[in-house]
Amino acid sequence: MSGFHHIHAVDLDTIDLSNLNRQFLFRRKHIKQPKARVAIQAIREFCPQTDATAQQANIKEPAFDVDWFGGFDLVLNALDNLDARRHVNAMCLAAGVPLVESGTAGYLGQVTVIHGGRTECFECQPKPAERKTYPVCTIRSTPSAPIHCIVWAKDYLFAQLFGERAESDEGMDAQEAAENSKELEQLRQESRALAQLAAAMGTDDFARQVFDKVFSSDIARLLSMSDMWKQRRPPTQLDFADMRRQVRAEFDPRHPDDHALLPIEDSFALFVHSAEQLAQRLLHMRQTESAAPAALAFDKDDDDALSFVAATANLRSHAFGIEQKSIFTIKAMAGNIIPAIATTNAIVAGMMVVQAILVLSRRISECHTAYVAYSSKRPRCIVREPLAKPNPACPVCRRRYLTLRVPDCANTTLGDVLDHIRALAGSDSDLKLGEDISVVEGRRMLFDPDFDDNLAKPLQDLGLVPGKMITLTSEDDSDVVPVILSIANTQHGSLLVEGFDSVPEFAPLPKPSSDGPAESESDDDAVVADDQLVVDTSGAIVLDDDHDAAAVSPTFSSKVEGISDELSKRKLDEISTHPESTPKRRALSDDDDDIIALD
């Protein structure tokens, strides 16, 4: 209806009952159906002539590589977690595609435009992780509230069994370590014992071993500390065989009622089923991703992960005499979900369309960051400000993004890639990194002058397949701007690095200052006029998720005068913009606008 002719929606999730009251496309008959497909069906009813397609998938899958993103003119993003936002931010920078970033949280909302090299990217400003922490001994030994059991299930048990194990646990405050050193050492022994259970993963006995460890042996150890229970209700040991005998035949752990308070025997059945499913998935990852340590991350939209956390949290609550919660409530508590408001979502969606039209009309100088901020002290609820320039010290958008085309990742080694890069020295395709470079993928070191163990390994064995990115940094000159290579397929028979025509020239990185992050050279944060921007409207992307947790700027309250005290105290995930220079594109055409919705 707004003139977009080609729209592609990508969303991983299916429609839940709770989704019905925060938007205007889904109805009760659509529950359990893919969100993307139902949304596209609604679009077709409004505008039958629109070429709209849907895909139920995770936007971080390898299929969504730089070539895929590059097939669109614009990405519209409405994700609910930082990890996915950061991924799309980087992919749009690599593909040279503008991004309209957005989000809502209750009555708050924000929309902004990210254009490579011209505006802030999502990483230009830090995103402080404002997480509630709990004393580690309370979480693991003396829980007294449902949230204690949920944090234990998610940040301790799930992480130790299926995630990246660490001695310190996210979300748990261990400042009392010196005072509780003996207890903490016992807890570390528990963690090591859980790690040893990995050997049983995938066997019929895996769920029983985990259950006996955390609900029988560990509780028996706690009961042996009689002084601990003089003023508290002692926990109750749970027996695997007894619980199994109570399981109801009619209960299907594959389809639990999210809104019901499950009987404890149903929680037990859900625990067994989800533990076995997660174990099988992790084993499959280990077989297919031999290079990087296989690990699962908790995602509230992952049915197996949520079922495991909900079941174990309720089993622990039952053992400690604590109120149990429904899966839906646990999902909200574990995911730190702020309820979404349909009217806020509608306002933000409308503002996104306005910004999208401006970008596709080559009027980026008229784009802005807009905030929805209800306050009785203000005469209006929408406030806007100019788009900010890129942070010259940003570790993401202040990079040279190129594409590494690989004919066969199974037969191309990391050493082959480095040899090819060094062979480009002195040519027009010189990466100018010098002789000594380091190679990193995410937080994983793949190569540096003192570590060459991976040189002979095929890229596929290292987990480097289309859709992945590696960062190359000069070890000779710290002023050289690092290069990020997006791995993609090629029909040619040899390696190829391309994209040099779209890489901007960067000044040397600013030296760290004790006064804080480097500031832009100009006091004027507005984006300069975009007289020469040409946008190809053959594609655009929209990213969406089931929750609309807005990336509302933490500095919002200081930038927008007059916001109420209550609003200024709410710190939410920040929305930014992510720029990088965009390749030259053909002139705008009215007949081929494409939009894609991604999750």
C-alpha positions as CSV (number, residue, x, y, z in Angstrom):
1,M,0.0,0.0,0.0
2,S,3.0,2.3,0.5
3,G,4.4,1.4,-2.9
4,F,6.8,-1.4,-2.1
5,H,6.5,-4.0,-4.8
6,H,8.7,-6.8,-3.6
7,I,8.7,-7.9,0.1
8,H,10.3,-10.9,1.7
9,A,9.6,-11.7,5.4
10,V,11.8,-13.9,7.5
11,D,10.8,-14.9,11.0
12,L,11.7,-18.0,13.0
13,D,8.8,-18.1,15.4
14,T,5.2,-19.3,15.3
15,I,2.2,-17.4,16.6
16,D,1.4,-17.7,20.3
17,L,-1.7,-16.6,22.1
18,S,0.2,-13.8,23.7
19,N,1.0,-12.3,20.3
20,L,-2.6,-11.5,19.5
21,N,-2.9,-8.4,21.6
22,R,0.2,-6.5,20.4
23,Q,-0.5,-6.4,16.6
24,F,-3.3,-6.3,14.1
25,L,-2.4,-9.1,11.6
26,F,-2.8,-12.3,13.7
27,R,-6.0,-13.9,14.8
28,R,-6.8,-16.8,17.1
29,K,-7.1,-19.1,14.1
30,H,-3.5,-18.4,13.3
31,I,-2.0,-19.8,16.6
32,K,0.9,-22.2,16.0
33,Q,1.3,-21.0,12.4
34,P,4.5,-19.4,11.2
35,K,4.5,-15.6,11.8
36,A,6.1,-14.7,8.5
37,R,3.7,-16.7,6.5
38,V,0.6,-15.3,8.2
39,A,1.9,-11.7,7.9
40,I,2.6,-12.1,4.2
41,Q,-0.9,-13.6,3.7
42,A,-2.3,-10.5,5.3
43,I,-0.2,-8.3,3.0
44,R,-1.5,-10.1,0.0
45,E,-5.1,-9.5,1.1
46,F,-4.4,-5.8,1.3
47,C,-2.4,-5.6,-1.9
48,P,-2.9,-8.6,-4.2
49,Q,-0.5,-7.2,-6.7
50,T,2.4,-7.1,-4.3
51,D,5.2,-9.8,-4.8
52,A,5.4,-10.9,-1.1
53,T,7.1,-14.1,0.1
54,A,7.7,-15.6,3.5
55,Q,10.3,-17.8,5.1
56,Q,10.4,-19.4,8.5
57,A,14.1,-19.4,9.4
58,N,16.8,-18.0,11.7
59,I,18.4,-15.0,10.1
60,K,21.8,-16.2,11.4
61,E,21.7,-19.4,9.3
62,P,24.5,-19.7,6.7
63,A,22.0,-19.4,3.8
64,F,21.6,-15.7,4.7
65,D,25.1,-14.7,3.6
66,V,26.4,-11.4,2.2
67,D,25.1,-12.2,-1.3
68,W,21.6,-12.8,0.1
69,F,21.6,-9.5,2.0
70,G,23.0,-7.7,-1.1
71,G,20.0,-8.8,-3.1
72,F,17.8,-6.2,-1.3
73,D,17.8,-2.5,-1.3
74,L,16.7,-2.1,2.3
75,V,16.5,-4.0,5.5
76,L,13.7,-3.3,8.0
77,N,14.7,-4.7,11.4
78,A,12.5,-5.4,14.4
79,L,14.5,-8.0,16.5
80,D,14.3,-8.5,20.2
81,N,17.9,-9.5,21.2
82,L,21.3,-7.9,20.9
83,D,23.0,-10.9,19.3
84,A,20.7,-10.9,16.3
85,R,20.8,-7.1,16.0
86,R,24.6,-7.1,15.9
87,H,24.6,-9.9,13.3
88,V,22.3,-8.0,11.0
89,N,24.2,-4.8,11.6
90,A,27.4,-6.5,10.4
91,M,25.8,-8.2,7.4
92,C,24.2,-5.0,6.2
93,L,27.6,-3.2,6.6
94,A,29.3,-6.0,4.6
95,A,26.6,-6.0,1.9
96,G,26.4,-2.2,1.7
97,V,22.6,-2.2,2.3
98,P,20.8,0.5,4.4
99,L,19.0,-0.7,7.5
100,V,16.0,0.8,9.3
101,E,16.5,-0.3,12.9
102,S,13.5,-0.2,15.3
103,G,12.0,-1.6,18.4
104,T,9.4,-1.0,21.1
105,A,9.2,-1.6,24.8
106,G,5.9,-0.9,26.4
107,Y,5.1,2.7,25.7
108,L,8.6,3.4,24.4
109,G,9.8,3.1,20.9
110,Q,12.5,4.1,18.5
111,V,13.3,4.1,14.8
112,T,16.6,5.1,13.1
113,V,18.4,4.6,9.9
114,I,21.8,2.9,9.6
115,H,23.7,3.7,6.4
116,G,27.3,2.4,6.1
117,G,29.9,5.2,6.3
118,R,27.3,7.9,6.8
119,T,25.5,7.3,10.1
120,E,26.2,5.5,13.4
121,C,26.0,1.7,13.2
122,F,24.4,-0.4,15.9
123,E,27.8,-0.8,17.6
124,C,28.9,2.8,17.6
125,Q,27.6,3.4,21.1
126,P,28.1,0.8,23.9
127,K,25.1,-1.3,24.9
128,P,25.4,-1.7,28.7
129,A,24.1,-5.1,29.9
130,E,21.8,-4.1,32.7
131,R,21.2,-7.5,34.3
132,K,20.0,-8.2,37.8
133,T,22.5,-10.2,39.7
134,Y,22.0,-12.6,42.6
135,P,24.3,-14.0,45.2
136,V,25.7,-17.2,43.9
137,C,25.1,-19.1,47.1
138,T,21.5,-18.1,47.1
139,I,21.0,-19.3,43.6
140,R,22.7,-22.6,44.0
141,S,22.0,-23.4,47.7
142,T,19.2,-21.5,49.3
143,P,16.7,-20.2,46.7
144,S,13.6,-18.5,48.1
145,A,11.8,-17.1,45.1
146,P,10.8,-18.4,41.6
147,I,13.4,-16.1,39.9
148,H,16.2,-17.8,41.9
149,C,15.2,-21.2,40.4
150,I,14.8,-19.7,36.9
151,V,18.2,-18.1,37.0
152,W,19.7,-21.4,38.3
153,A,18.0,-23.4,35.5
154,K,19.1,-21.0,32.7
155,D,22.4,-19.5,33.8
156,Y,23.8,-22.5,35.7
157,L,22.3,-25.9,34.7
158,F,21.6,-25.2,31.0
159,A,24.9,-23.4,30.6
160,Q,26.9,-26.1,32.3
161,L,25.2,-29.0,30.3
162,F,24.7,-27.5,26.9
163,G,26.4,-24.1,26.7
164,E,29.9,-22.6,27.1
165,R,31.1,-23.7,30.6
166,A,32.8,-21.2,32.8
167,E,33.8,-21.0,36.4
168,S,31.9,-17.7,36.9
169,D,28.2,-17.7,36.0
170,E,26.4,-14.8,34.2
171,G,23.7,-13.3,36.2
172,M,25.2,-14.4,39.5
173,D,27.0,-12.1,41.9
174,A,30.0,-13.8,43.5
175,Q,31.4,-10.8,45.5
176,E,31.0,-12.8,48.7
177,A,33.6,-15.3,47.4
178,A,36.1,-14.6,50.1
179,E,33.5,-15.2,52.8
180,N,32.1,-18.3,51.2
181,S,35.2,-19.9,49.7
182,K,34.5,-23.4,51.1
183,E,30.9,-23.4,49.7
184,L,32.1,-21.9,46.4
185,E,34.7,-24.6,46.0
186,Q,32.0,-27.3,46.6
187,L,29.9,-25.6,43.9
188,R,32.8,-25.6,41.5
189,Q,33.1,-29.3,42.1
190,E,29.4,-29.6,41.2
191,S,30.0,-27.8,38.0
192,R,32.9,-30.2,37.1
193,A,30.6,-33.1,37.9
194,L,28.0,-31.8,35.5
195,A,30.7,-31.4,32.8
196,Q,31.5,-35.1,33.2
197,L,27.9,-36.0,32.4
198,A,28.6,-34.9,28.9
199,A,29.9,-38.5,28.3
200,A,26.4,-39.8,28.8
201,M,24.9,-37.3,26.5
202,G,22.8,-39.0,23.8
203,T,22.3,-42.2,25.8
204,D,19.0,-43.4,27.2
205,D,20.4,-42.8,30.7
206,F,21.4,-39.1,30.2
207,A,18.3,-37.4,31.6
208,R,18.2,-39.8,34.6
209,Q,21.9,-39.1,35.4
210,V,21.3,-35.3,35.3
211,F,18.1,-35.6,37.4
212,D,19.8,-37.7,40.0
213,K,22.7,-35.3,40.2
214,V,20.8,-32.1,40.7
215,F,17.6,-33.2,42.4
216,S,19.0,-36.0,44.6
217,S,22.7,-36.0,45.2
218,D,23.1,-32.2,45.3
219,I,20.1,-31.8,47.6
220,A,21.4,-34.6,49.9
221,R,24.6,-32.6,50.2
222,L,22.7,-29.5,51.1
223,L,20.6,-31.4,53.7
224,S,23.8,-32.5,55.3
225,M,24.5,-28.9,56.3
226,S,22.1,-28.9,59.2
227,D,22.9,-25.3,60.3
228,M,21.8,-24.0,57.0
229,W,18.2,-25.1,57.6
230,K,17.7,-24.0,61.2
231,Q,15.7,-20.9,60.0
232,R,14.7,-22.2,56.6
233,R,12.5,-24.9,55.2
234,P,14.8,-27.7,54.1
235,P,14.5,-29.0,50.5
236,T,13.1,-32.4,49.5
237,Q,15.0,-34.9,47.5
238,L,13.3,-36.1,44.3
239,D,13.4,-39.6,43.1
240,F,13.6,-40.3,39.3
241,A,11.8,-43.7,39.5
242,D,9.0,-42.3,41.7
243,M,8.5,-39.3,39.4
244,R,8.4,-41.5,36.3
245,R,5.7,-43.7,37.8
246,Q,3.5,-40.6,38.2
247,V,3.7,-39.4,34.6
248,R,0.3,-39.1,33.0
249,A,0.0,-41.0,29.7
250,E,-2.1,-38.3,28.2
251,F,0.5,-35.6,28.7
252,D,2.5,-34.8,25.5
253,P,5.8,-33.1,26.3
254,R,6.1,-31.9,22.7
255,H,3.1,-29.7,23.1
256,P,2.7,-28.5,26.7
257,D,0.2,-25.8,27.6
258,D,2.3,-22.7,28.0
259,H,-0.3,-20.9,30.1
260,A,-1.2,-23.6,32.5
261,L,0.5,-24.4,35.8
262,L,1.8,-27.9,35.0
263,P,1.5,-30.6,37.6
264,I,5.0,-31.6,38.9
265,E,4.8,-35.0,37.0
266,D,4.2,-33.1,33.8
267,S,7.2,-30.9,34.5
268,F,9.2,-34.1,35.1
269,A,8.2,-35.5,31.7
270,L,9.0,-32.2,30.1
271,F,12.4,-32.2,31.7
272,V,13.2,-35.7,30.3
273,H,12.0,-34.9,26.8
274,S,13.7,-31.5,26.5
275,A,17.0,-32.8,28.0
276,E,17.1,-35.6,25.4
277,Q,16.3,-33.2,22.5
278,L,19.0,-30.8,23.5
279,A,21.5,-33.6,23.9
280,Q,20.8,-34.8,20.4
281,R,21.1,-31.4,19.0
282,L,24.4,-30.8,20.7
283,L,25.8,-34.1,19.6
284,H,24.8,-33.2,16.0
285,M,26.6,-29.9,16.3
286,R,29.7,-31.6,17.5
287,Q,29.7,-33.9,14.5
288,T,29.2,-31.1,12.0
289,E,31.2,-28.3,13.6
290,S,34.4,-30.0,14.7
291,A,36.5,-26.8,14.9
292,A,34.7,-24.5,17.3
293,P,33.5,-26.0,20.7
294,A,29.9,-26.9,20.2
295,A,27.5,-25.1,22.5
296,L,23.9,-24.1,22.7
297,A,22.8,-20.7,23.9
298,F,19.5,-20.1,25.7
299,D,16.9,-18.5,23.5
300,K,13.4,-18.0,24.9
301,D,12.1,-18.7,21.3
302,D,13.8,-22.1,21.3
303,D,11.1,-24.6,22.4
304,D,13.6,-27.2,23.7
305,A,15.6,-24.7,25.6
306,L,12.6,-23.0,27.1
307,S,11.0,-26.3,28.0
308,F,14.2,-27.4,29.8
309,V,14.6,-24.2,31.8
310,A,10.9,-24.2,32.7
311,A,10.8,-27.8,33.7
312,T,14.0,-27.7,35.8
313,A,13.0,-24.4,37.4
314,N,9.7,-25.9,38.5
315,L,11.2,-29.1,39.7
316,R,13.6,-27.1,41.8
317,S,10.8,-24.9,43.1
318,H,8.9,-28.0,44.1
319,A,11.9,-29.4,45.9
320,F,12.4,-26.1,47.8
321,G,8.8,-25.4,48.5
322,I,8.7,-22.4,46.2
323,E,5.7,-21.3,44.1
324,Q,5.9,-22.7,40.6
325,K,5.2,-20.8,37.4
326,S,3.7,-21.5,33.9
327,I,6.0,-21.8,30.9
328,F,4.7,-18.5,29.6
329,T,5.6,-16.7,32.8
330,I,9.0,-18.3,33.0
331,K,9.6,-17.2,29.4
332,A,8.9,-13.6,30.3
333,M,11.1,-13.8,33.4
334,A,14.0,-15.6,31.8
335,G,13.9,-13.4,28.7
336,N,13.5,-10.1,30.6
337,I,10.5,-9.4,28.4
338,I,8.8,-6.0,28.6
339,P,5.1,-6.3,27.6
340,A,4.4,-5.0,24.1
341,I,1.7,-2.5,23.3
342,A,-0.2,-2.8,20.0
343,T,-0.5,1.0,19.5
344,T,3.2,1.6,20.1
345,N,4.1,-1.1,17.6
346,A,1.7,0.4,15.1
347,I,3.2,3.9,15.5
348,V,6.8,2.6,15.2
349,A,5.9,0.5,12.1
350,G,4.5,3.6,10.5
351,M,7.6,5.6,11.2
352,M,9.7,2.8,9.8
353,V,7.8,3.0,6.5
354,V,8.3,6.7,6.4
355,Q,12.1,6.3,6.9
356,A,12.2,3.5,4.3
357,I,10.5,5.7,1.7
358,L,13.0,8.5,2.3
359,V,16.0,6.1,1.9
360,L,14.7,4.5,-1.3
361,S,13.9,8.0,-2.6
362,R,17.5,9.1,-2.2
363,R,16.6,11.5,0.6
364,I,18.7,10.1,3.4
365,S,19.6,13.7,4.5
366,E,15.9,14.0,5.6
367,C,16.0,10.8,7.6
368,H,16.1,11.0,11.4
369,T,16.0,9.0,14.6
370,A,12.5,9.2,16.1
371,Y,11.5,8.3,19.6
372,V,8.0,7.4,20.9
373,A,7.9,8.6,24.5
374,Y,4.6,9.0,26.2
375,S,4.7,11.6,29.0
376,S,2.0,13.8,30.4
377,K,4.6,16.6,30.7
378,R,5.0,16.8,27.0
379,P,2.5,18.1,24.4
380,R,3.6,15.4,21.9
381,C,4.7,11.7,22.2
382,I,7.0,11.6,19.1
383,V,10.4,13.3,19.3
384,R,13.1,13.2,16.6
385,E,16.7,14.2,16.2
386,P,19.2,14.1,13.3
387,L,21.0,10.9,12.5
388,A,24.4,10.8,14.2
389,K,27.7,10.4,12.4
390,P,29.7,7.2,12.8
391,N,31.8,6.9,15.9
392,P,35.4,7.1,14.6
393,A,36.5,4.5,17.2
394,C,33.7,2.1,16.5
395,P,35.1,-1.5,16.4
396,V,32.5,-2.6,13.8
397,C,31.6,0.0,11.2
398,R,35.2,1.5,11.2
399,R,36.4,-1.6,9.3
400,R,37.0,-2.4,5.7
401,Y,34.4,-4.8,4.6
402,L,35.3,-7.1,1.7
403,T,34.0,-10.4,0.3
404,L,36.1,-13.5,0.2
405,R,34.7,-15.9,-2.5
406,V,35.7,-19.5,-1.9
407,P,35.1,-22.2,-4.5
408,D,35.1,-25.1,-2.0
409,C,35.3,-24.6,1.7
410,A,35.9,-28.3,2.2
411,N,39.2,-28.2,0.2
412,T,40.4,-24.7,0.9
413,T,42.6,-24.3,3.9
414,L,43.1,-21.3,6.1
415,G,46.7,-21.3,4.8
416,D,45.4,-21.0,1.2
417,V,43.5,-17.9,2.2
418,L,46.4,-16.2,3.8
419,D,48.7,-17.1,0.9
420,H,46.2,-15.6,-1.5
421,I,46.0,-12.4,0.6
422,R,49.7,-12.0,0.7
423,A,49.9,-12.6,-3.1
424,L,47.7,-9.5,-3.5
425,A,50.4,-7.3,-2.1
426,G,51.4,-4.5,-4.4
427,S,48.3,-4.9,-6.6
428,D,45.1,-2.9,-6.7
429,S,43.6,-5.5,-4.4
430,D,46.3,-5.1,-1.7
431,L,44.7,-5.3,1.7
432,K,47.7,-3.3,3.1
433,L,47.9,-5.3,6.3
434,G,51.6,-6.0,6.1
435,E,53.3,-9.4,6.3
436,D,52.3,-10.3,9.9
437,I,48.5,-10.5,10.4
438,S,46.1,-12.1,12.8
439,V,42.8,-13.8,11.9
440,V,39.9,-13.9,14.3
441,E,36.3,-15.2,14.0
442,G,34.1,-13.8,16.7
443,R,36.1,-14.3,19.9
444,R,38.0,-17.2,18.4
445,M,41.7,-16.8,17.4
446,L,42.3,-18.7,14.2
447,F,45.9,-17.5,13.4
448,D,48.6,-15.1,14.5
449,P,52.4,-15.1,14.0
450,D,52.7,-17.2,17.2
451,F,49.8,-19.5,16.6
452,D,49.6,-21.4,13.3
453,D,47.9,-24.7,14.3
454,N,45.0,-24.0,12.0
455,L,46.8,-23.3,8.8
456,A,46.4,-26.7,7.3
457,K,42.8,-27.1,8.3
458,P,40.0,-26.7,5.7
459,L,37.8,-23.7,6.2
460,Q,34.8,-26.0,6.6
461,D,36.5,-27.9,9.5
462,L,37.0,-24.5,11.1
463,G,33.4,-23.6,10.8
464,L,34.2,-21.0,8.2
465,V,31.4,-21.4,5.6
466,P,29.3,-18.9,3.6
467,G,27.6,-16.5,5.9
468,K,30.6,-16.4,8.4
469,M,33.0,-13.5,8.8
470,I,36.7,-13.3,9.7
471,T,38.6,-10.3,10.9
472,L,42.2,-9.6,9.7
473,T,44.3,-7.3,11.7
474,S,47.8,-6.0,11.0
475,E,50.4,-7.0,13.6
476,D,52.9,-4.6,12.1
477,D,51.0,-1.3,12.3
478,S,48.2,-0.6,14.8
479,D,47.0,2.4,12.6
480,V,46.0,0.1,9.8
481,V,42.2,-0.3,9.7
482,P,41.3,-4.0,10.1
483,V,39.6,-5.9,7.3
484,I,36.5,-8.0,7.7
485,L,36.0,-10.7,5.0
486,S,32.5,-12.1,4.4
487,I,32.8,-15.6,3.2
488,A,30.7,-16.4,0.1
489,N,30.5,-18.9,-2.7
490,T,31.9,-18.5,-6.2
491,Q,31.5,-20.2,-9.5
492,H,35.1,-19.6,-10.3
493,G,37.7,-22.2,-9.6
494,S,40.0,-20.0,-7.4
495,L,39.8,-17.7,-4.4
496,L,38.7,-14.1,-5.0
497,V,38.6,-11.0,-2.8
498,E,36.3,-8.3,-4.1
499,G,34.5,-5.2,-3.0
500,F,37.4,-2.8,-3.1
501,D,35.5,-0.1,-5.1
502,S,33.1,0.4,-2.1
503,V,35.7,0.6,0.7
504,P,36.0,4.1,2.1
505,E,39.3,5.6,3.2
506,F,39.7,5.8,6.9
507,A,41.9,8.1,8.9
508,P,44.2,6.4,11.5
509,L,42.4,5.1,14.6
510,P,42.2,7.7,17.3
511,K,44.4,7.0,20.3
512,P,42.6,5.9,23.4
513,S,41.9,8.8,25.8
514,S,41.4,8.6,29.5
515,D,38.6,11.2,29.1
516,G,36.3,8.7,27.4
517,P,35.5,7.5,23.9
518,A,36.6,9.4,21.0
519,E,34.2,12.1,19.7
520,S,33.4,13.0,16.1
521,E,35.6,15.7,14.7
522,S,32.6,17.9,14.2
523,D,30.1,19.1,16.8
524,D,27.4,18.8,14.3
525,D,26.0,15.3,14.5
526,A,23.6,15.7,11.5
527,V,24.3,13.6,8.4
528,V,25.6,15.6,5.5
529,A,23.5,16.0,2.4
530,D,23.3,12.9,0.3
531,D,23.3,14.4,-3.2
532,Q,25.1,11.5,-4.9
533,L,23.4,8.6,-3.2
534,V,21.7,6.2,-5.8
535,V,19.6,3.4,-4.4
536,D,18.7,0.2,-6.3
537,T,15.2,-0.7,-5.3
538,S,15.4,-4.3,-6.4
539,G,15.4,-5.4,-2.8
540,A,14.9,-4.5,0.8
541,I,14.9,-6.4,4.1
542,V,12.7,-6.3,7.1
543,L,13.8,-8.1,10.3
544,D,11.1,-9.1,12.8
545,D,10.9,-11.1,16.0
546,D,8.0,-12.3,18.2
547,H,8.8,-9.7,20.8
548,D,9.4,-6.0,20.1
549,A,11.9,-5.2,22.9
550,A,13.0,-1.9,21.5
551,A,16.5,-0.9,21.2
552,V,15.8,2.4,22.9
553,S,18.8,4.5,23.5
554,P,20.1,4.5,27.1
555,T,21.0,8.2,26.5
556,F,17.4,8.8,25.4
557,S,16.4,10.6,28.6
558,S,19.3,13.0,28.4
559,K,18.7,13.8,24.8
560,V,15.0,14.4,25.0
561,E,14.1,17.1,27.4
562,G,11.0,16.7,29.5
563,I,10.8,13.0,29.7
564,S,9.2,11.9,33.0
565,D,11.5,10.6,35.8
566,E,9.9,7.2,35.5
567,L,10.8,6.9,31.9
568,S,14.3,8.3,32.3
569,K,15.1,5.5,34.8
570,R,14.2,2.7,32.3
571,K,17.3,1.7,30.5
572,L,16.6,-0.5,27.5
573,D,18.7,-2.0,24.7
574,E,20.0,0.8,22.5
575,I,19.0,1.2,18.9
576,S,21.8,2.5,16.7
577,T,22.6,2.8,13.1
578,H,25.2,0.8,11.2
579,P,27.0,2.4,8.3
580,E,29.5,1.4,5.8
581,S,30.0,2.7,2.3
582,T,27.5,1.4,-0.1
583,P,28.5,0.2,-3.6
584,K,27.3,2.3,-6.5
585,R,23.9,1.2,-7.6
586,R,21.8,1.8,-10.6
587,A,19.2,4.6,-10.7
588,L,15.9,4.3,-8.8
589,S,13.1,2.5,-10.5
590,D,9.4,2.6,-9.5
591,D,8.7,-1.0,-10.6
592,D,11.1,-3.1,-8.6
593,D,11.0,-2.1,-4.9
594,D,11.9,-5.1,-2.7
595,I,11.5,-5.3,1.0
596,I,12.4,-8.3,3.2
597,A,11.3,-9.1,6.7
598,L,13.9,-11.1,8.7
599,D,13.9,-12.6,12.2
